[in-house]
Amino acid sequence: IAVHLPMKILATGDLHEQFTYLERLAEVVTSAGIEGVVFAGNILCREDCRQQHPETPHKKAGDEARMFGRFFGTLGSFKAPVYLVPGRNDAPERVFLQAAFNNEIVAAGVYTVHRGFAPLGRNYVVSGWGGEIGDGKRETESFLQYPGWEPQFSLDFLRHLDQDRILVFHNPPAEKLEGGAPGKGQDAVSHLIKTYRPQFAICSREDSAKGKLTVGSTLVVCPGALNEGYYAVLDTVERTVAYGDVR
């Protein structure tokens, strides 16, 4: 009989280059006894978020690799393993994946689970899909966008894993948050959750709202946006979610 011991997982996303908040999050990981960190994408800030945060410096072409390197380097200071997918902003895909690969060569404990998976412990495995998932075309240069059939096909390996699953997506499912916040997600993500039935799913939201909802038997956590200071802590046994602010 499998016995699940308590585990606290810190969920976050939407950094938008606010690296000071990411550095503060490392302190939370230590003080709160976090055993795993899940990041749901958007390391970079594009023009739409610069309008909301004009203090963010404009990048020159080619700066993406430097930003990705800074992000992965900061994660190396976390006292817990980190599992992540890229966000819609984290393009070009090839530059993001190269930075992730370079980091995994030199630093242990940071796992890019976009298209893949990594063990977390307590019989959990983390997998997921980044970028925007929908019915549109595939785009990986200016931003990351994938047609819904691609993650559906590529994550089919999950059927063959015996561990309990935690899935991470940049997009949320279509269902609304508890408390009535309207759904601003994708039917394709709802379908993926219903198909692969994870214990938990962690997702960003375009409107930066924080909260939780249930899709089938899956508890879905939307932690809010880290560039506004927000994160969430999930208790995997009690299935409770607490929200924090690093500002």
C-alpha positions as CSV (number, residue, x, y, z in Angstrom):
1,I,0.0,0.0,0.0
2,A,1.5,3.4,-1.1
3,V,1.7,5.8,1.8
4,H,2.0,9.5,0.7
5,L,4.0,11.6,3.1
6,P,3.5,15.3,3.3
7,M,5.2,17.3,0.5
8,K,5.1,21.1,-0.1
9,I,5.5,22.2,-3.7
10,L,6.0,25.9,-4.6
11,A,4.2,26.9,-7.8
12,T,5.0,30.1,-9.7
13,G,5.3,31.5,-13.2
14,D,5.3,34.7,-15.3
15,L,8.6,36.1,-14.2
16,H,8.8,38.7,-17.0
17,E,12.5,39.4,-16.2
18,Q,11.8,40.5,-12.6
19,F,14.8,38.7,-11.4
20,T,14.8,40.3,-7.9
21,Y,11.6,38.4,-7.2
22,L,13.1,35.2,-8.4
23,E,16.1,35.7,-6.0
24,R,13.7,36.4,-3.1
25,L,11.8,33.2,-4.0
26,A,15.0,31.2,-3.2
27,E,14.7,32.4,0.4
28,V,11.0,31.2,0.6
29,V,12.0,27.7,-0.7
30,T,14.4,27.4,2.2
31,S,12.3,28.9,5.0
32,A,9.1,27.1,4.0
33,G,10.6,23.6,3.7
34,I,9.7,23.4,0.0
35,E,10.6,20.0,-1.6
36,G,9.9,21.0,-5.2
37,V,9.4,24.1,-7.3
38,V,7.3,24.2,-10.4
39,F,7.6,27.2,-12.9
40,A,4.9,27.6,-15.5
41,G,6.7,29.7,-18.0
42,N,7.3,33.3,-19.2
43,I,10.9,34.0,-18.3
44,L,11.0,36.9,-20.8
45,C,9.1,40.1,-21.0
46,R,7.6,41.1,-24.4
47,E,6.1,44.4,-25.5
48,D,2.7,43.8,-23.9
49,C,4.1,43.3,-20.4
50,R,6.6,46.2,-20.9
51,Q,3.6,48.5,-21.2
52,Q,2.5,47.3,-17.8
53,H,6.0,47.4,-16.4
54,P,7.9,50.2,-18.1
55,E,10.8,49.8,-15.7
56,T,11.8,46.6,-17.5
57,P,14.8,47.5,-19.8
58,H,14.3,46.9,-23.5
59,K,16.4,44.0,-24.9
60,K,18.4,44.0,-28.0
61,A,18.0,41.2,-30.5
62,G,20.0,38.2,-29.3
63,D,19.6,39.1,-25.6
64,E,17.3,36.1,-25.0
65,A,20.2,33.7,-24.4
66,R,21.6,36.0,-21.7
67,M,18.3,36.3,-20.0
68,F,17.7,32.5,-20.1
69,G,21.2,32.0,-18.7
70,R,20.5,34.4,-15.8
71,F,17.3,32.6,-15.1
72,F,18.8,29.1,-15.0
73,G,21.8,30.4,-13.0
74,T,19.5,31.8,-10.3
75,L,17.6,28.5,-10.1
76,G,20.9,26.8,-9.2
77,S,20.7,28.6,-5.8
78,F,17.4,27.0,-4.9
79,K,17.6,24.3,-2.2
80,A,15.0,22.2,-4.0
81,P,14.6,20.7,-7.4
82,V,13.0,22.9,-10.0
83,Y,10.7,21.7,-12.8
84,L,9.7,24.1,-15.6
85,V,8.2,24.7,-19.0
86,P,8.7,27.7,-21.3
87,G,6.0,30.3,-21.6
88,R,4.6,32.0,-24.7
89,N,7.3,34.7,-24.4
90,D,10.2,32.3,-24.2
91,A,11.2,32.3,-27.8
92,P,13.0,31.4,-30.0
93,E,12.4,27.8,-28.8
94,R,15.8,26.7,-30.0
95,V,17.5,29.3,-27.8
96,F,15.5,28.4,-24.8
97,L,16.2,24.7,-25.3
98,Q,19.9,25.3,-25.8
99,A,20.1,27.3,-22.5
100,A,18.2,24.5,-20.7
101,F,20.5,21.9,-22.1
102,N,23.6,23.8,-21.2
103,N,22.3,24.3,-17.7
104,E,21.6,20.6,-17.2
105,I,25.1,19.7,-18.1
106,V,26.7,21.9,-15.4
107,A,24.0,22.0,-12.7
108,A,21.9,19.3,-11.1
109,G,18.3,19.7,-9.9
110,V,16.8,21.9,-12.6
111,Y,14.6,20.0,-15.0
112,T,13.0,21.3,-18.2
113,V,9.9,19.0,-18.5
114,H,8.5,20.5,-21.7
115,R,7.8,17.4,-23.8
116,G,9.5,15.2,-21.1
117,F,9.4,14.3,-17.5
118,A,11.5,14.0,-14.3
119,P,10.9,12.3,-10.9
120,L,10.1,14.5,-7.9
121,G,9.9,11.9,-5.1
122,R,7.1,10.6,-3.0
123,N,6.1,8.5,-6.1
124,Y,5.5,11.7,-8.1
125,V,6.7,12.5,-11.6
126,V,6.5,15.9,-13.2
127,S,5.8,16.5,-16.9
128,G,4.2,19.2,-19.0
129,W,4.0,21.4,-22.1
130,G,4.9,25.0,-22.4
131,G,3.9,27.9,-24.7
132,E,0.4,28.7,-25.9
133,I,-1.7,25.6,-26.8
134,G,-4.6,26.1,-29.1
135,D,-6.0,25.5,-32.5
136,G,-3.7,27.9,-34.3
137,K,-0.5,27.4,-36.3
138,R,2.8,26.3,-34.9
139,E,5.2,29.2,-34.2
140,T,8.5,28.9,-32.3
141,E,10.6,31.9,-33.4
142,S,8.8,35.1,-32.3
143,F,6.7,33.4,-29.6
144,L,5.8,29.8,-28.7
145,Q,2.5,28.5,-30.0
146,Y,1.6,24.9,-30.6
147,P,-1.5,23.2,-32.1
148,G,-3.5,21.1,-29.6
149,W,-2.7,17.8,-31.3
150,E,1.0,18.2,-30.7
151,P,1.1,17.9,-26.8
152,Q,-1.7,15.3,-27.0
153,F,0.4,13.1,-29.2
154,S,3.8,13.9,-27.6
155,L,2.7,13.3,-24.0
156,D,1.2,9.9,-24.7
157,F,4.1,8.3,-22.9
158,L,2.4,9.3,-19.6
159,R,0.1,6.4,-20.1
160,H,3.0,4.1,-19.4
161,L,4.3,5.7,-16.2
162,D,3.2,4.2,-12.9
163,Q,4.0,7.2,-10.8
164,D,1.4,9.8,-9.7
165,R,1.6,12.7,-12.1
166,I,2.0,16.4,-11.7
167,L,1.5,18.3,-15.0
168,V,2.6,21.9,-15.7
169,F,1.2,24.0,-18.5
170,H,1.7,27.6,-19.4
171,N,-1.9,27.9,-20.4
172,P,-4.7,27.1,-17.9
173,P,-7.7,24.9,-18.7
174,A,-10.9,26.5,-19.9
175,E,-12.8,26.1,-16.6
176,K,-13.2,29.1,-14.3
177,L,-11.5,29.5,-11.0
178,E,-13.3,28.7,-7.7
179,G,-14.9,31.9,-6.6
180,G,-16.1,32.8,-10.1
181,A,-13.1,34.2,-11.9
182,P,-14.0,33.6,-15.6
183,G,-12.2,31.0,-17.6
184,K,-9.5,32.4,-19.8
185,G,-7.9,29.1,-20.7
186,Q,-7.8,26.5,-23.5
187,D,-10.1,23.6,-24.1
188,A,-7.1,21.7,-25.3
189,V,-5.5,22.0,-21.8
190,S,-8.7,20.8,-20.2
191,H,-8.7,17.8,-22.6
192,L,-5.0,17.0,-21.7
193,I,-5.8,17.1,-18.0
194,K,-8.9,14.8,-18.5
195,T,-6.9,12.4,-20.7
196,Y,-3.8,12.0,-18.5
197,R,-5.5,12.5,-15.1
198,P,-2.7,14.0,-13.0
199,Q,-3.1,14.4,-9.3
200,F,-2.2,18.1,-9.7
201,A,-1.7,20.6,-12.5
202,I,0.0,23.9,-12.3
203,C,-0.8,26.6,-14.8
204,S,-0.2,30.3,-15.5
205,R,-3.0,32.6,-16.5
206,E,-2.9,35.4,-19.0
207,D,-4.8,37.7,-16.6
208,S,-2.3,36.8,-13.8
209,A,-5.2,35.7,-11.5
210,K,-4.4,33.3,-8.7
211,G,-6.7,30.6,-7.5
212,K,-7.6,26.9,-7.9
213,L,-10.1,24.8,-9.6
214,T,-10.9,21.1,-10.2
215,V,-10.9,19.4,-13.6
216,G,-12.1,15.8,-13.2
217,S,-10.2,14.5,-10.2
218,T,-7.3,16.9,-10.8
219,L,-6.6,19.9,-8.5
220,V,-5.4,22.7,-10.7
221,V,-3.3,25.5,-9.1
222,C,-2.9,29.0,-10.7
223,P,-0.3,30.7,-8.6
224,G,-0.5,34.2,-9.9
225,A,2.3,36.1,-11.6
226,L,5.8,36.2,-10.1
227,N,6.4,39.6,-11.7
228,E,3.7,40.9,-9.3
229,G,5.3,39.0,-6.4
230,Y,2.9,36.1,-6.2
231,Y,3.5,32.4,-5.7
232,A,1.5,29.4,-4.3
233,V,2.4,26.6,-1.9
234,L,0.6,23.3,-2.5
235,D,0.3,20.6,0.2
236,T,0.1,17.3,-1.7
237,V,-1.5,15.4,1.1
238,E,-4.0,17.9,2.4
239,R,-4.6,19.1,-1.2
240,T,-4.6,22.7,0.1
241,V,-3.1,25.8,-1.5
242,A,-1.7,28.8,0.3
243,Y,-0.6,32.0,-1.5
244,G,2.4,34.2,-0.8
245,D,4.0,37.4,-2.0
246,V,7.7,38.2,-2.1
247,R,7.3,42.0,-2.5
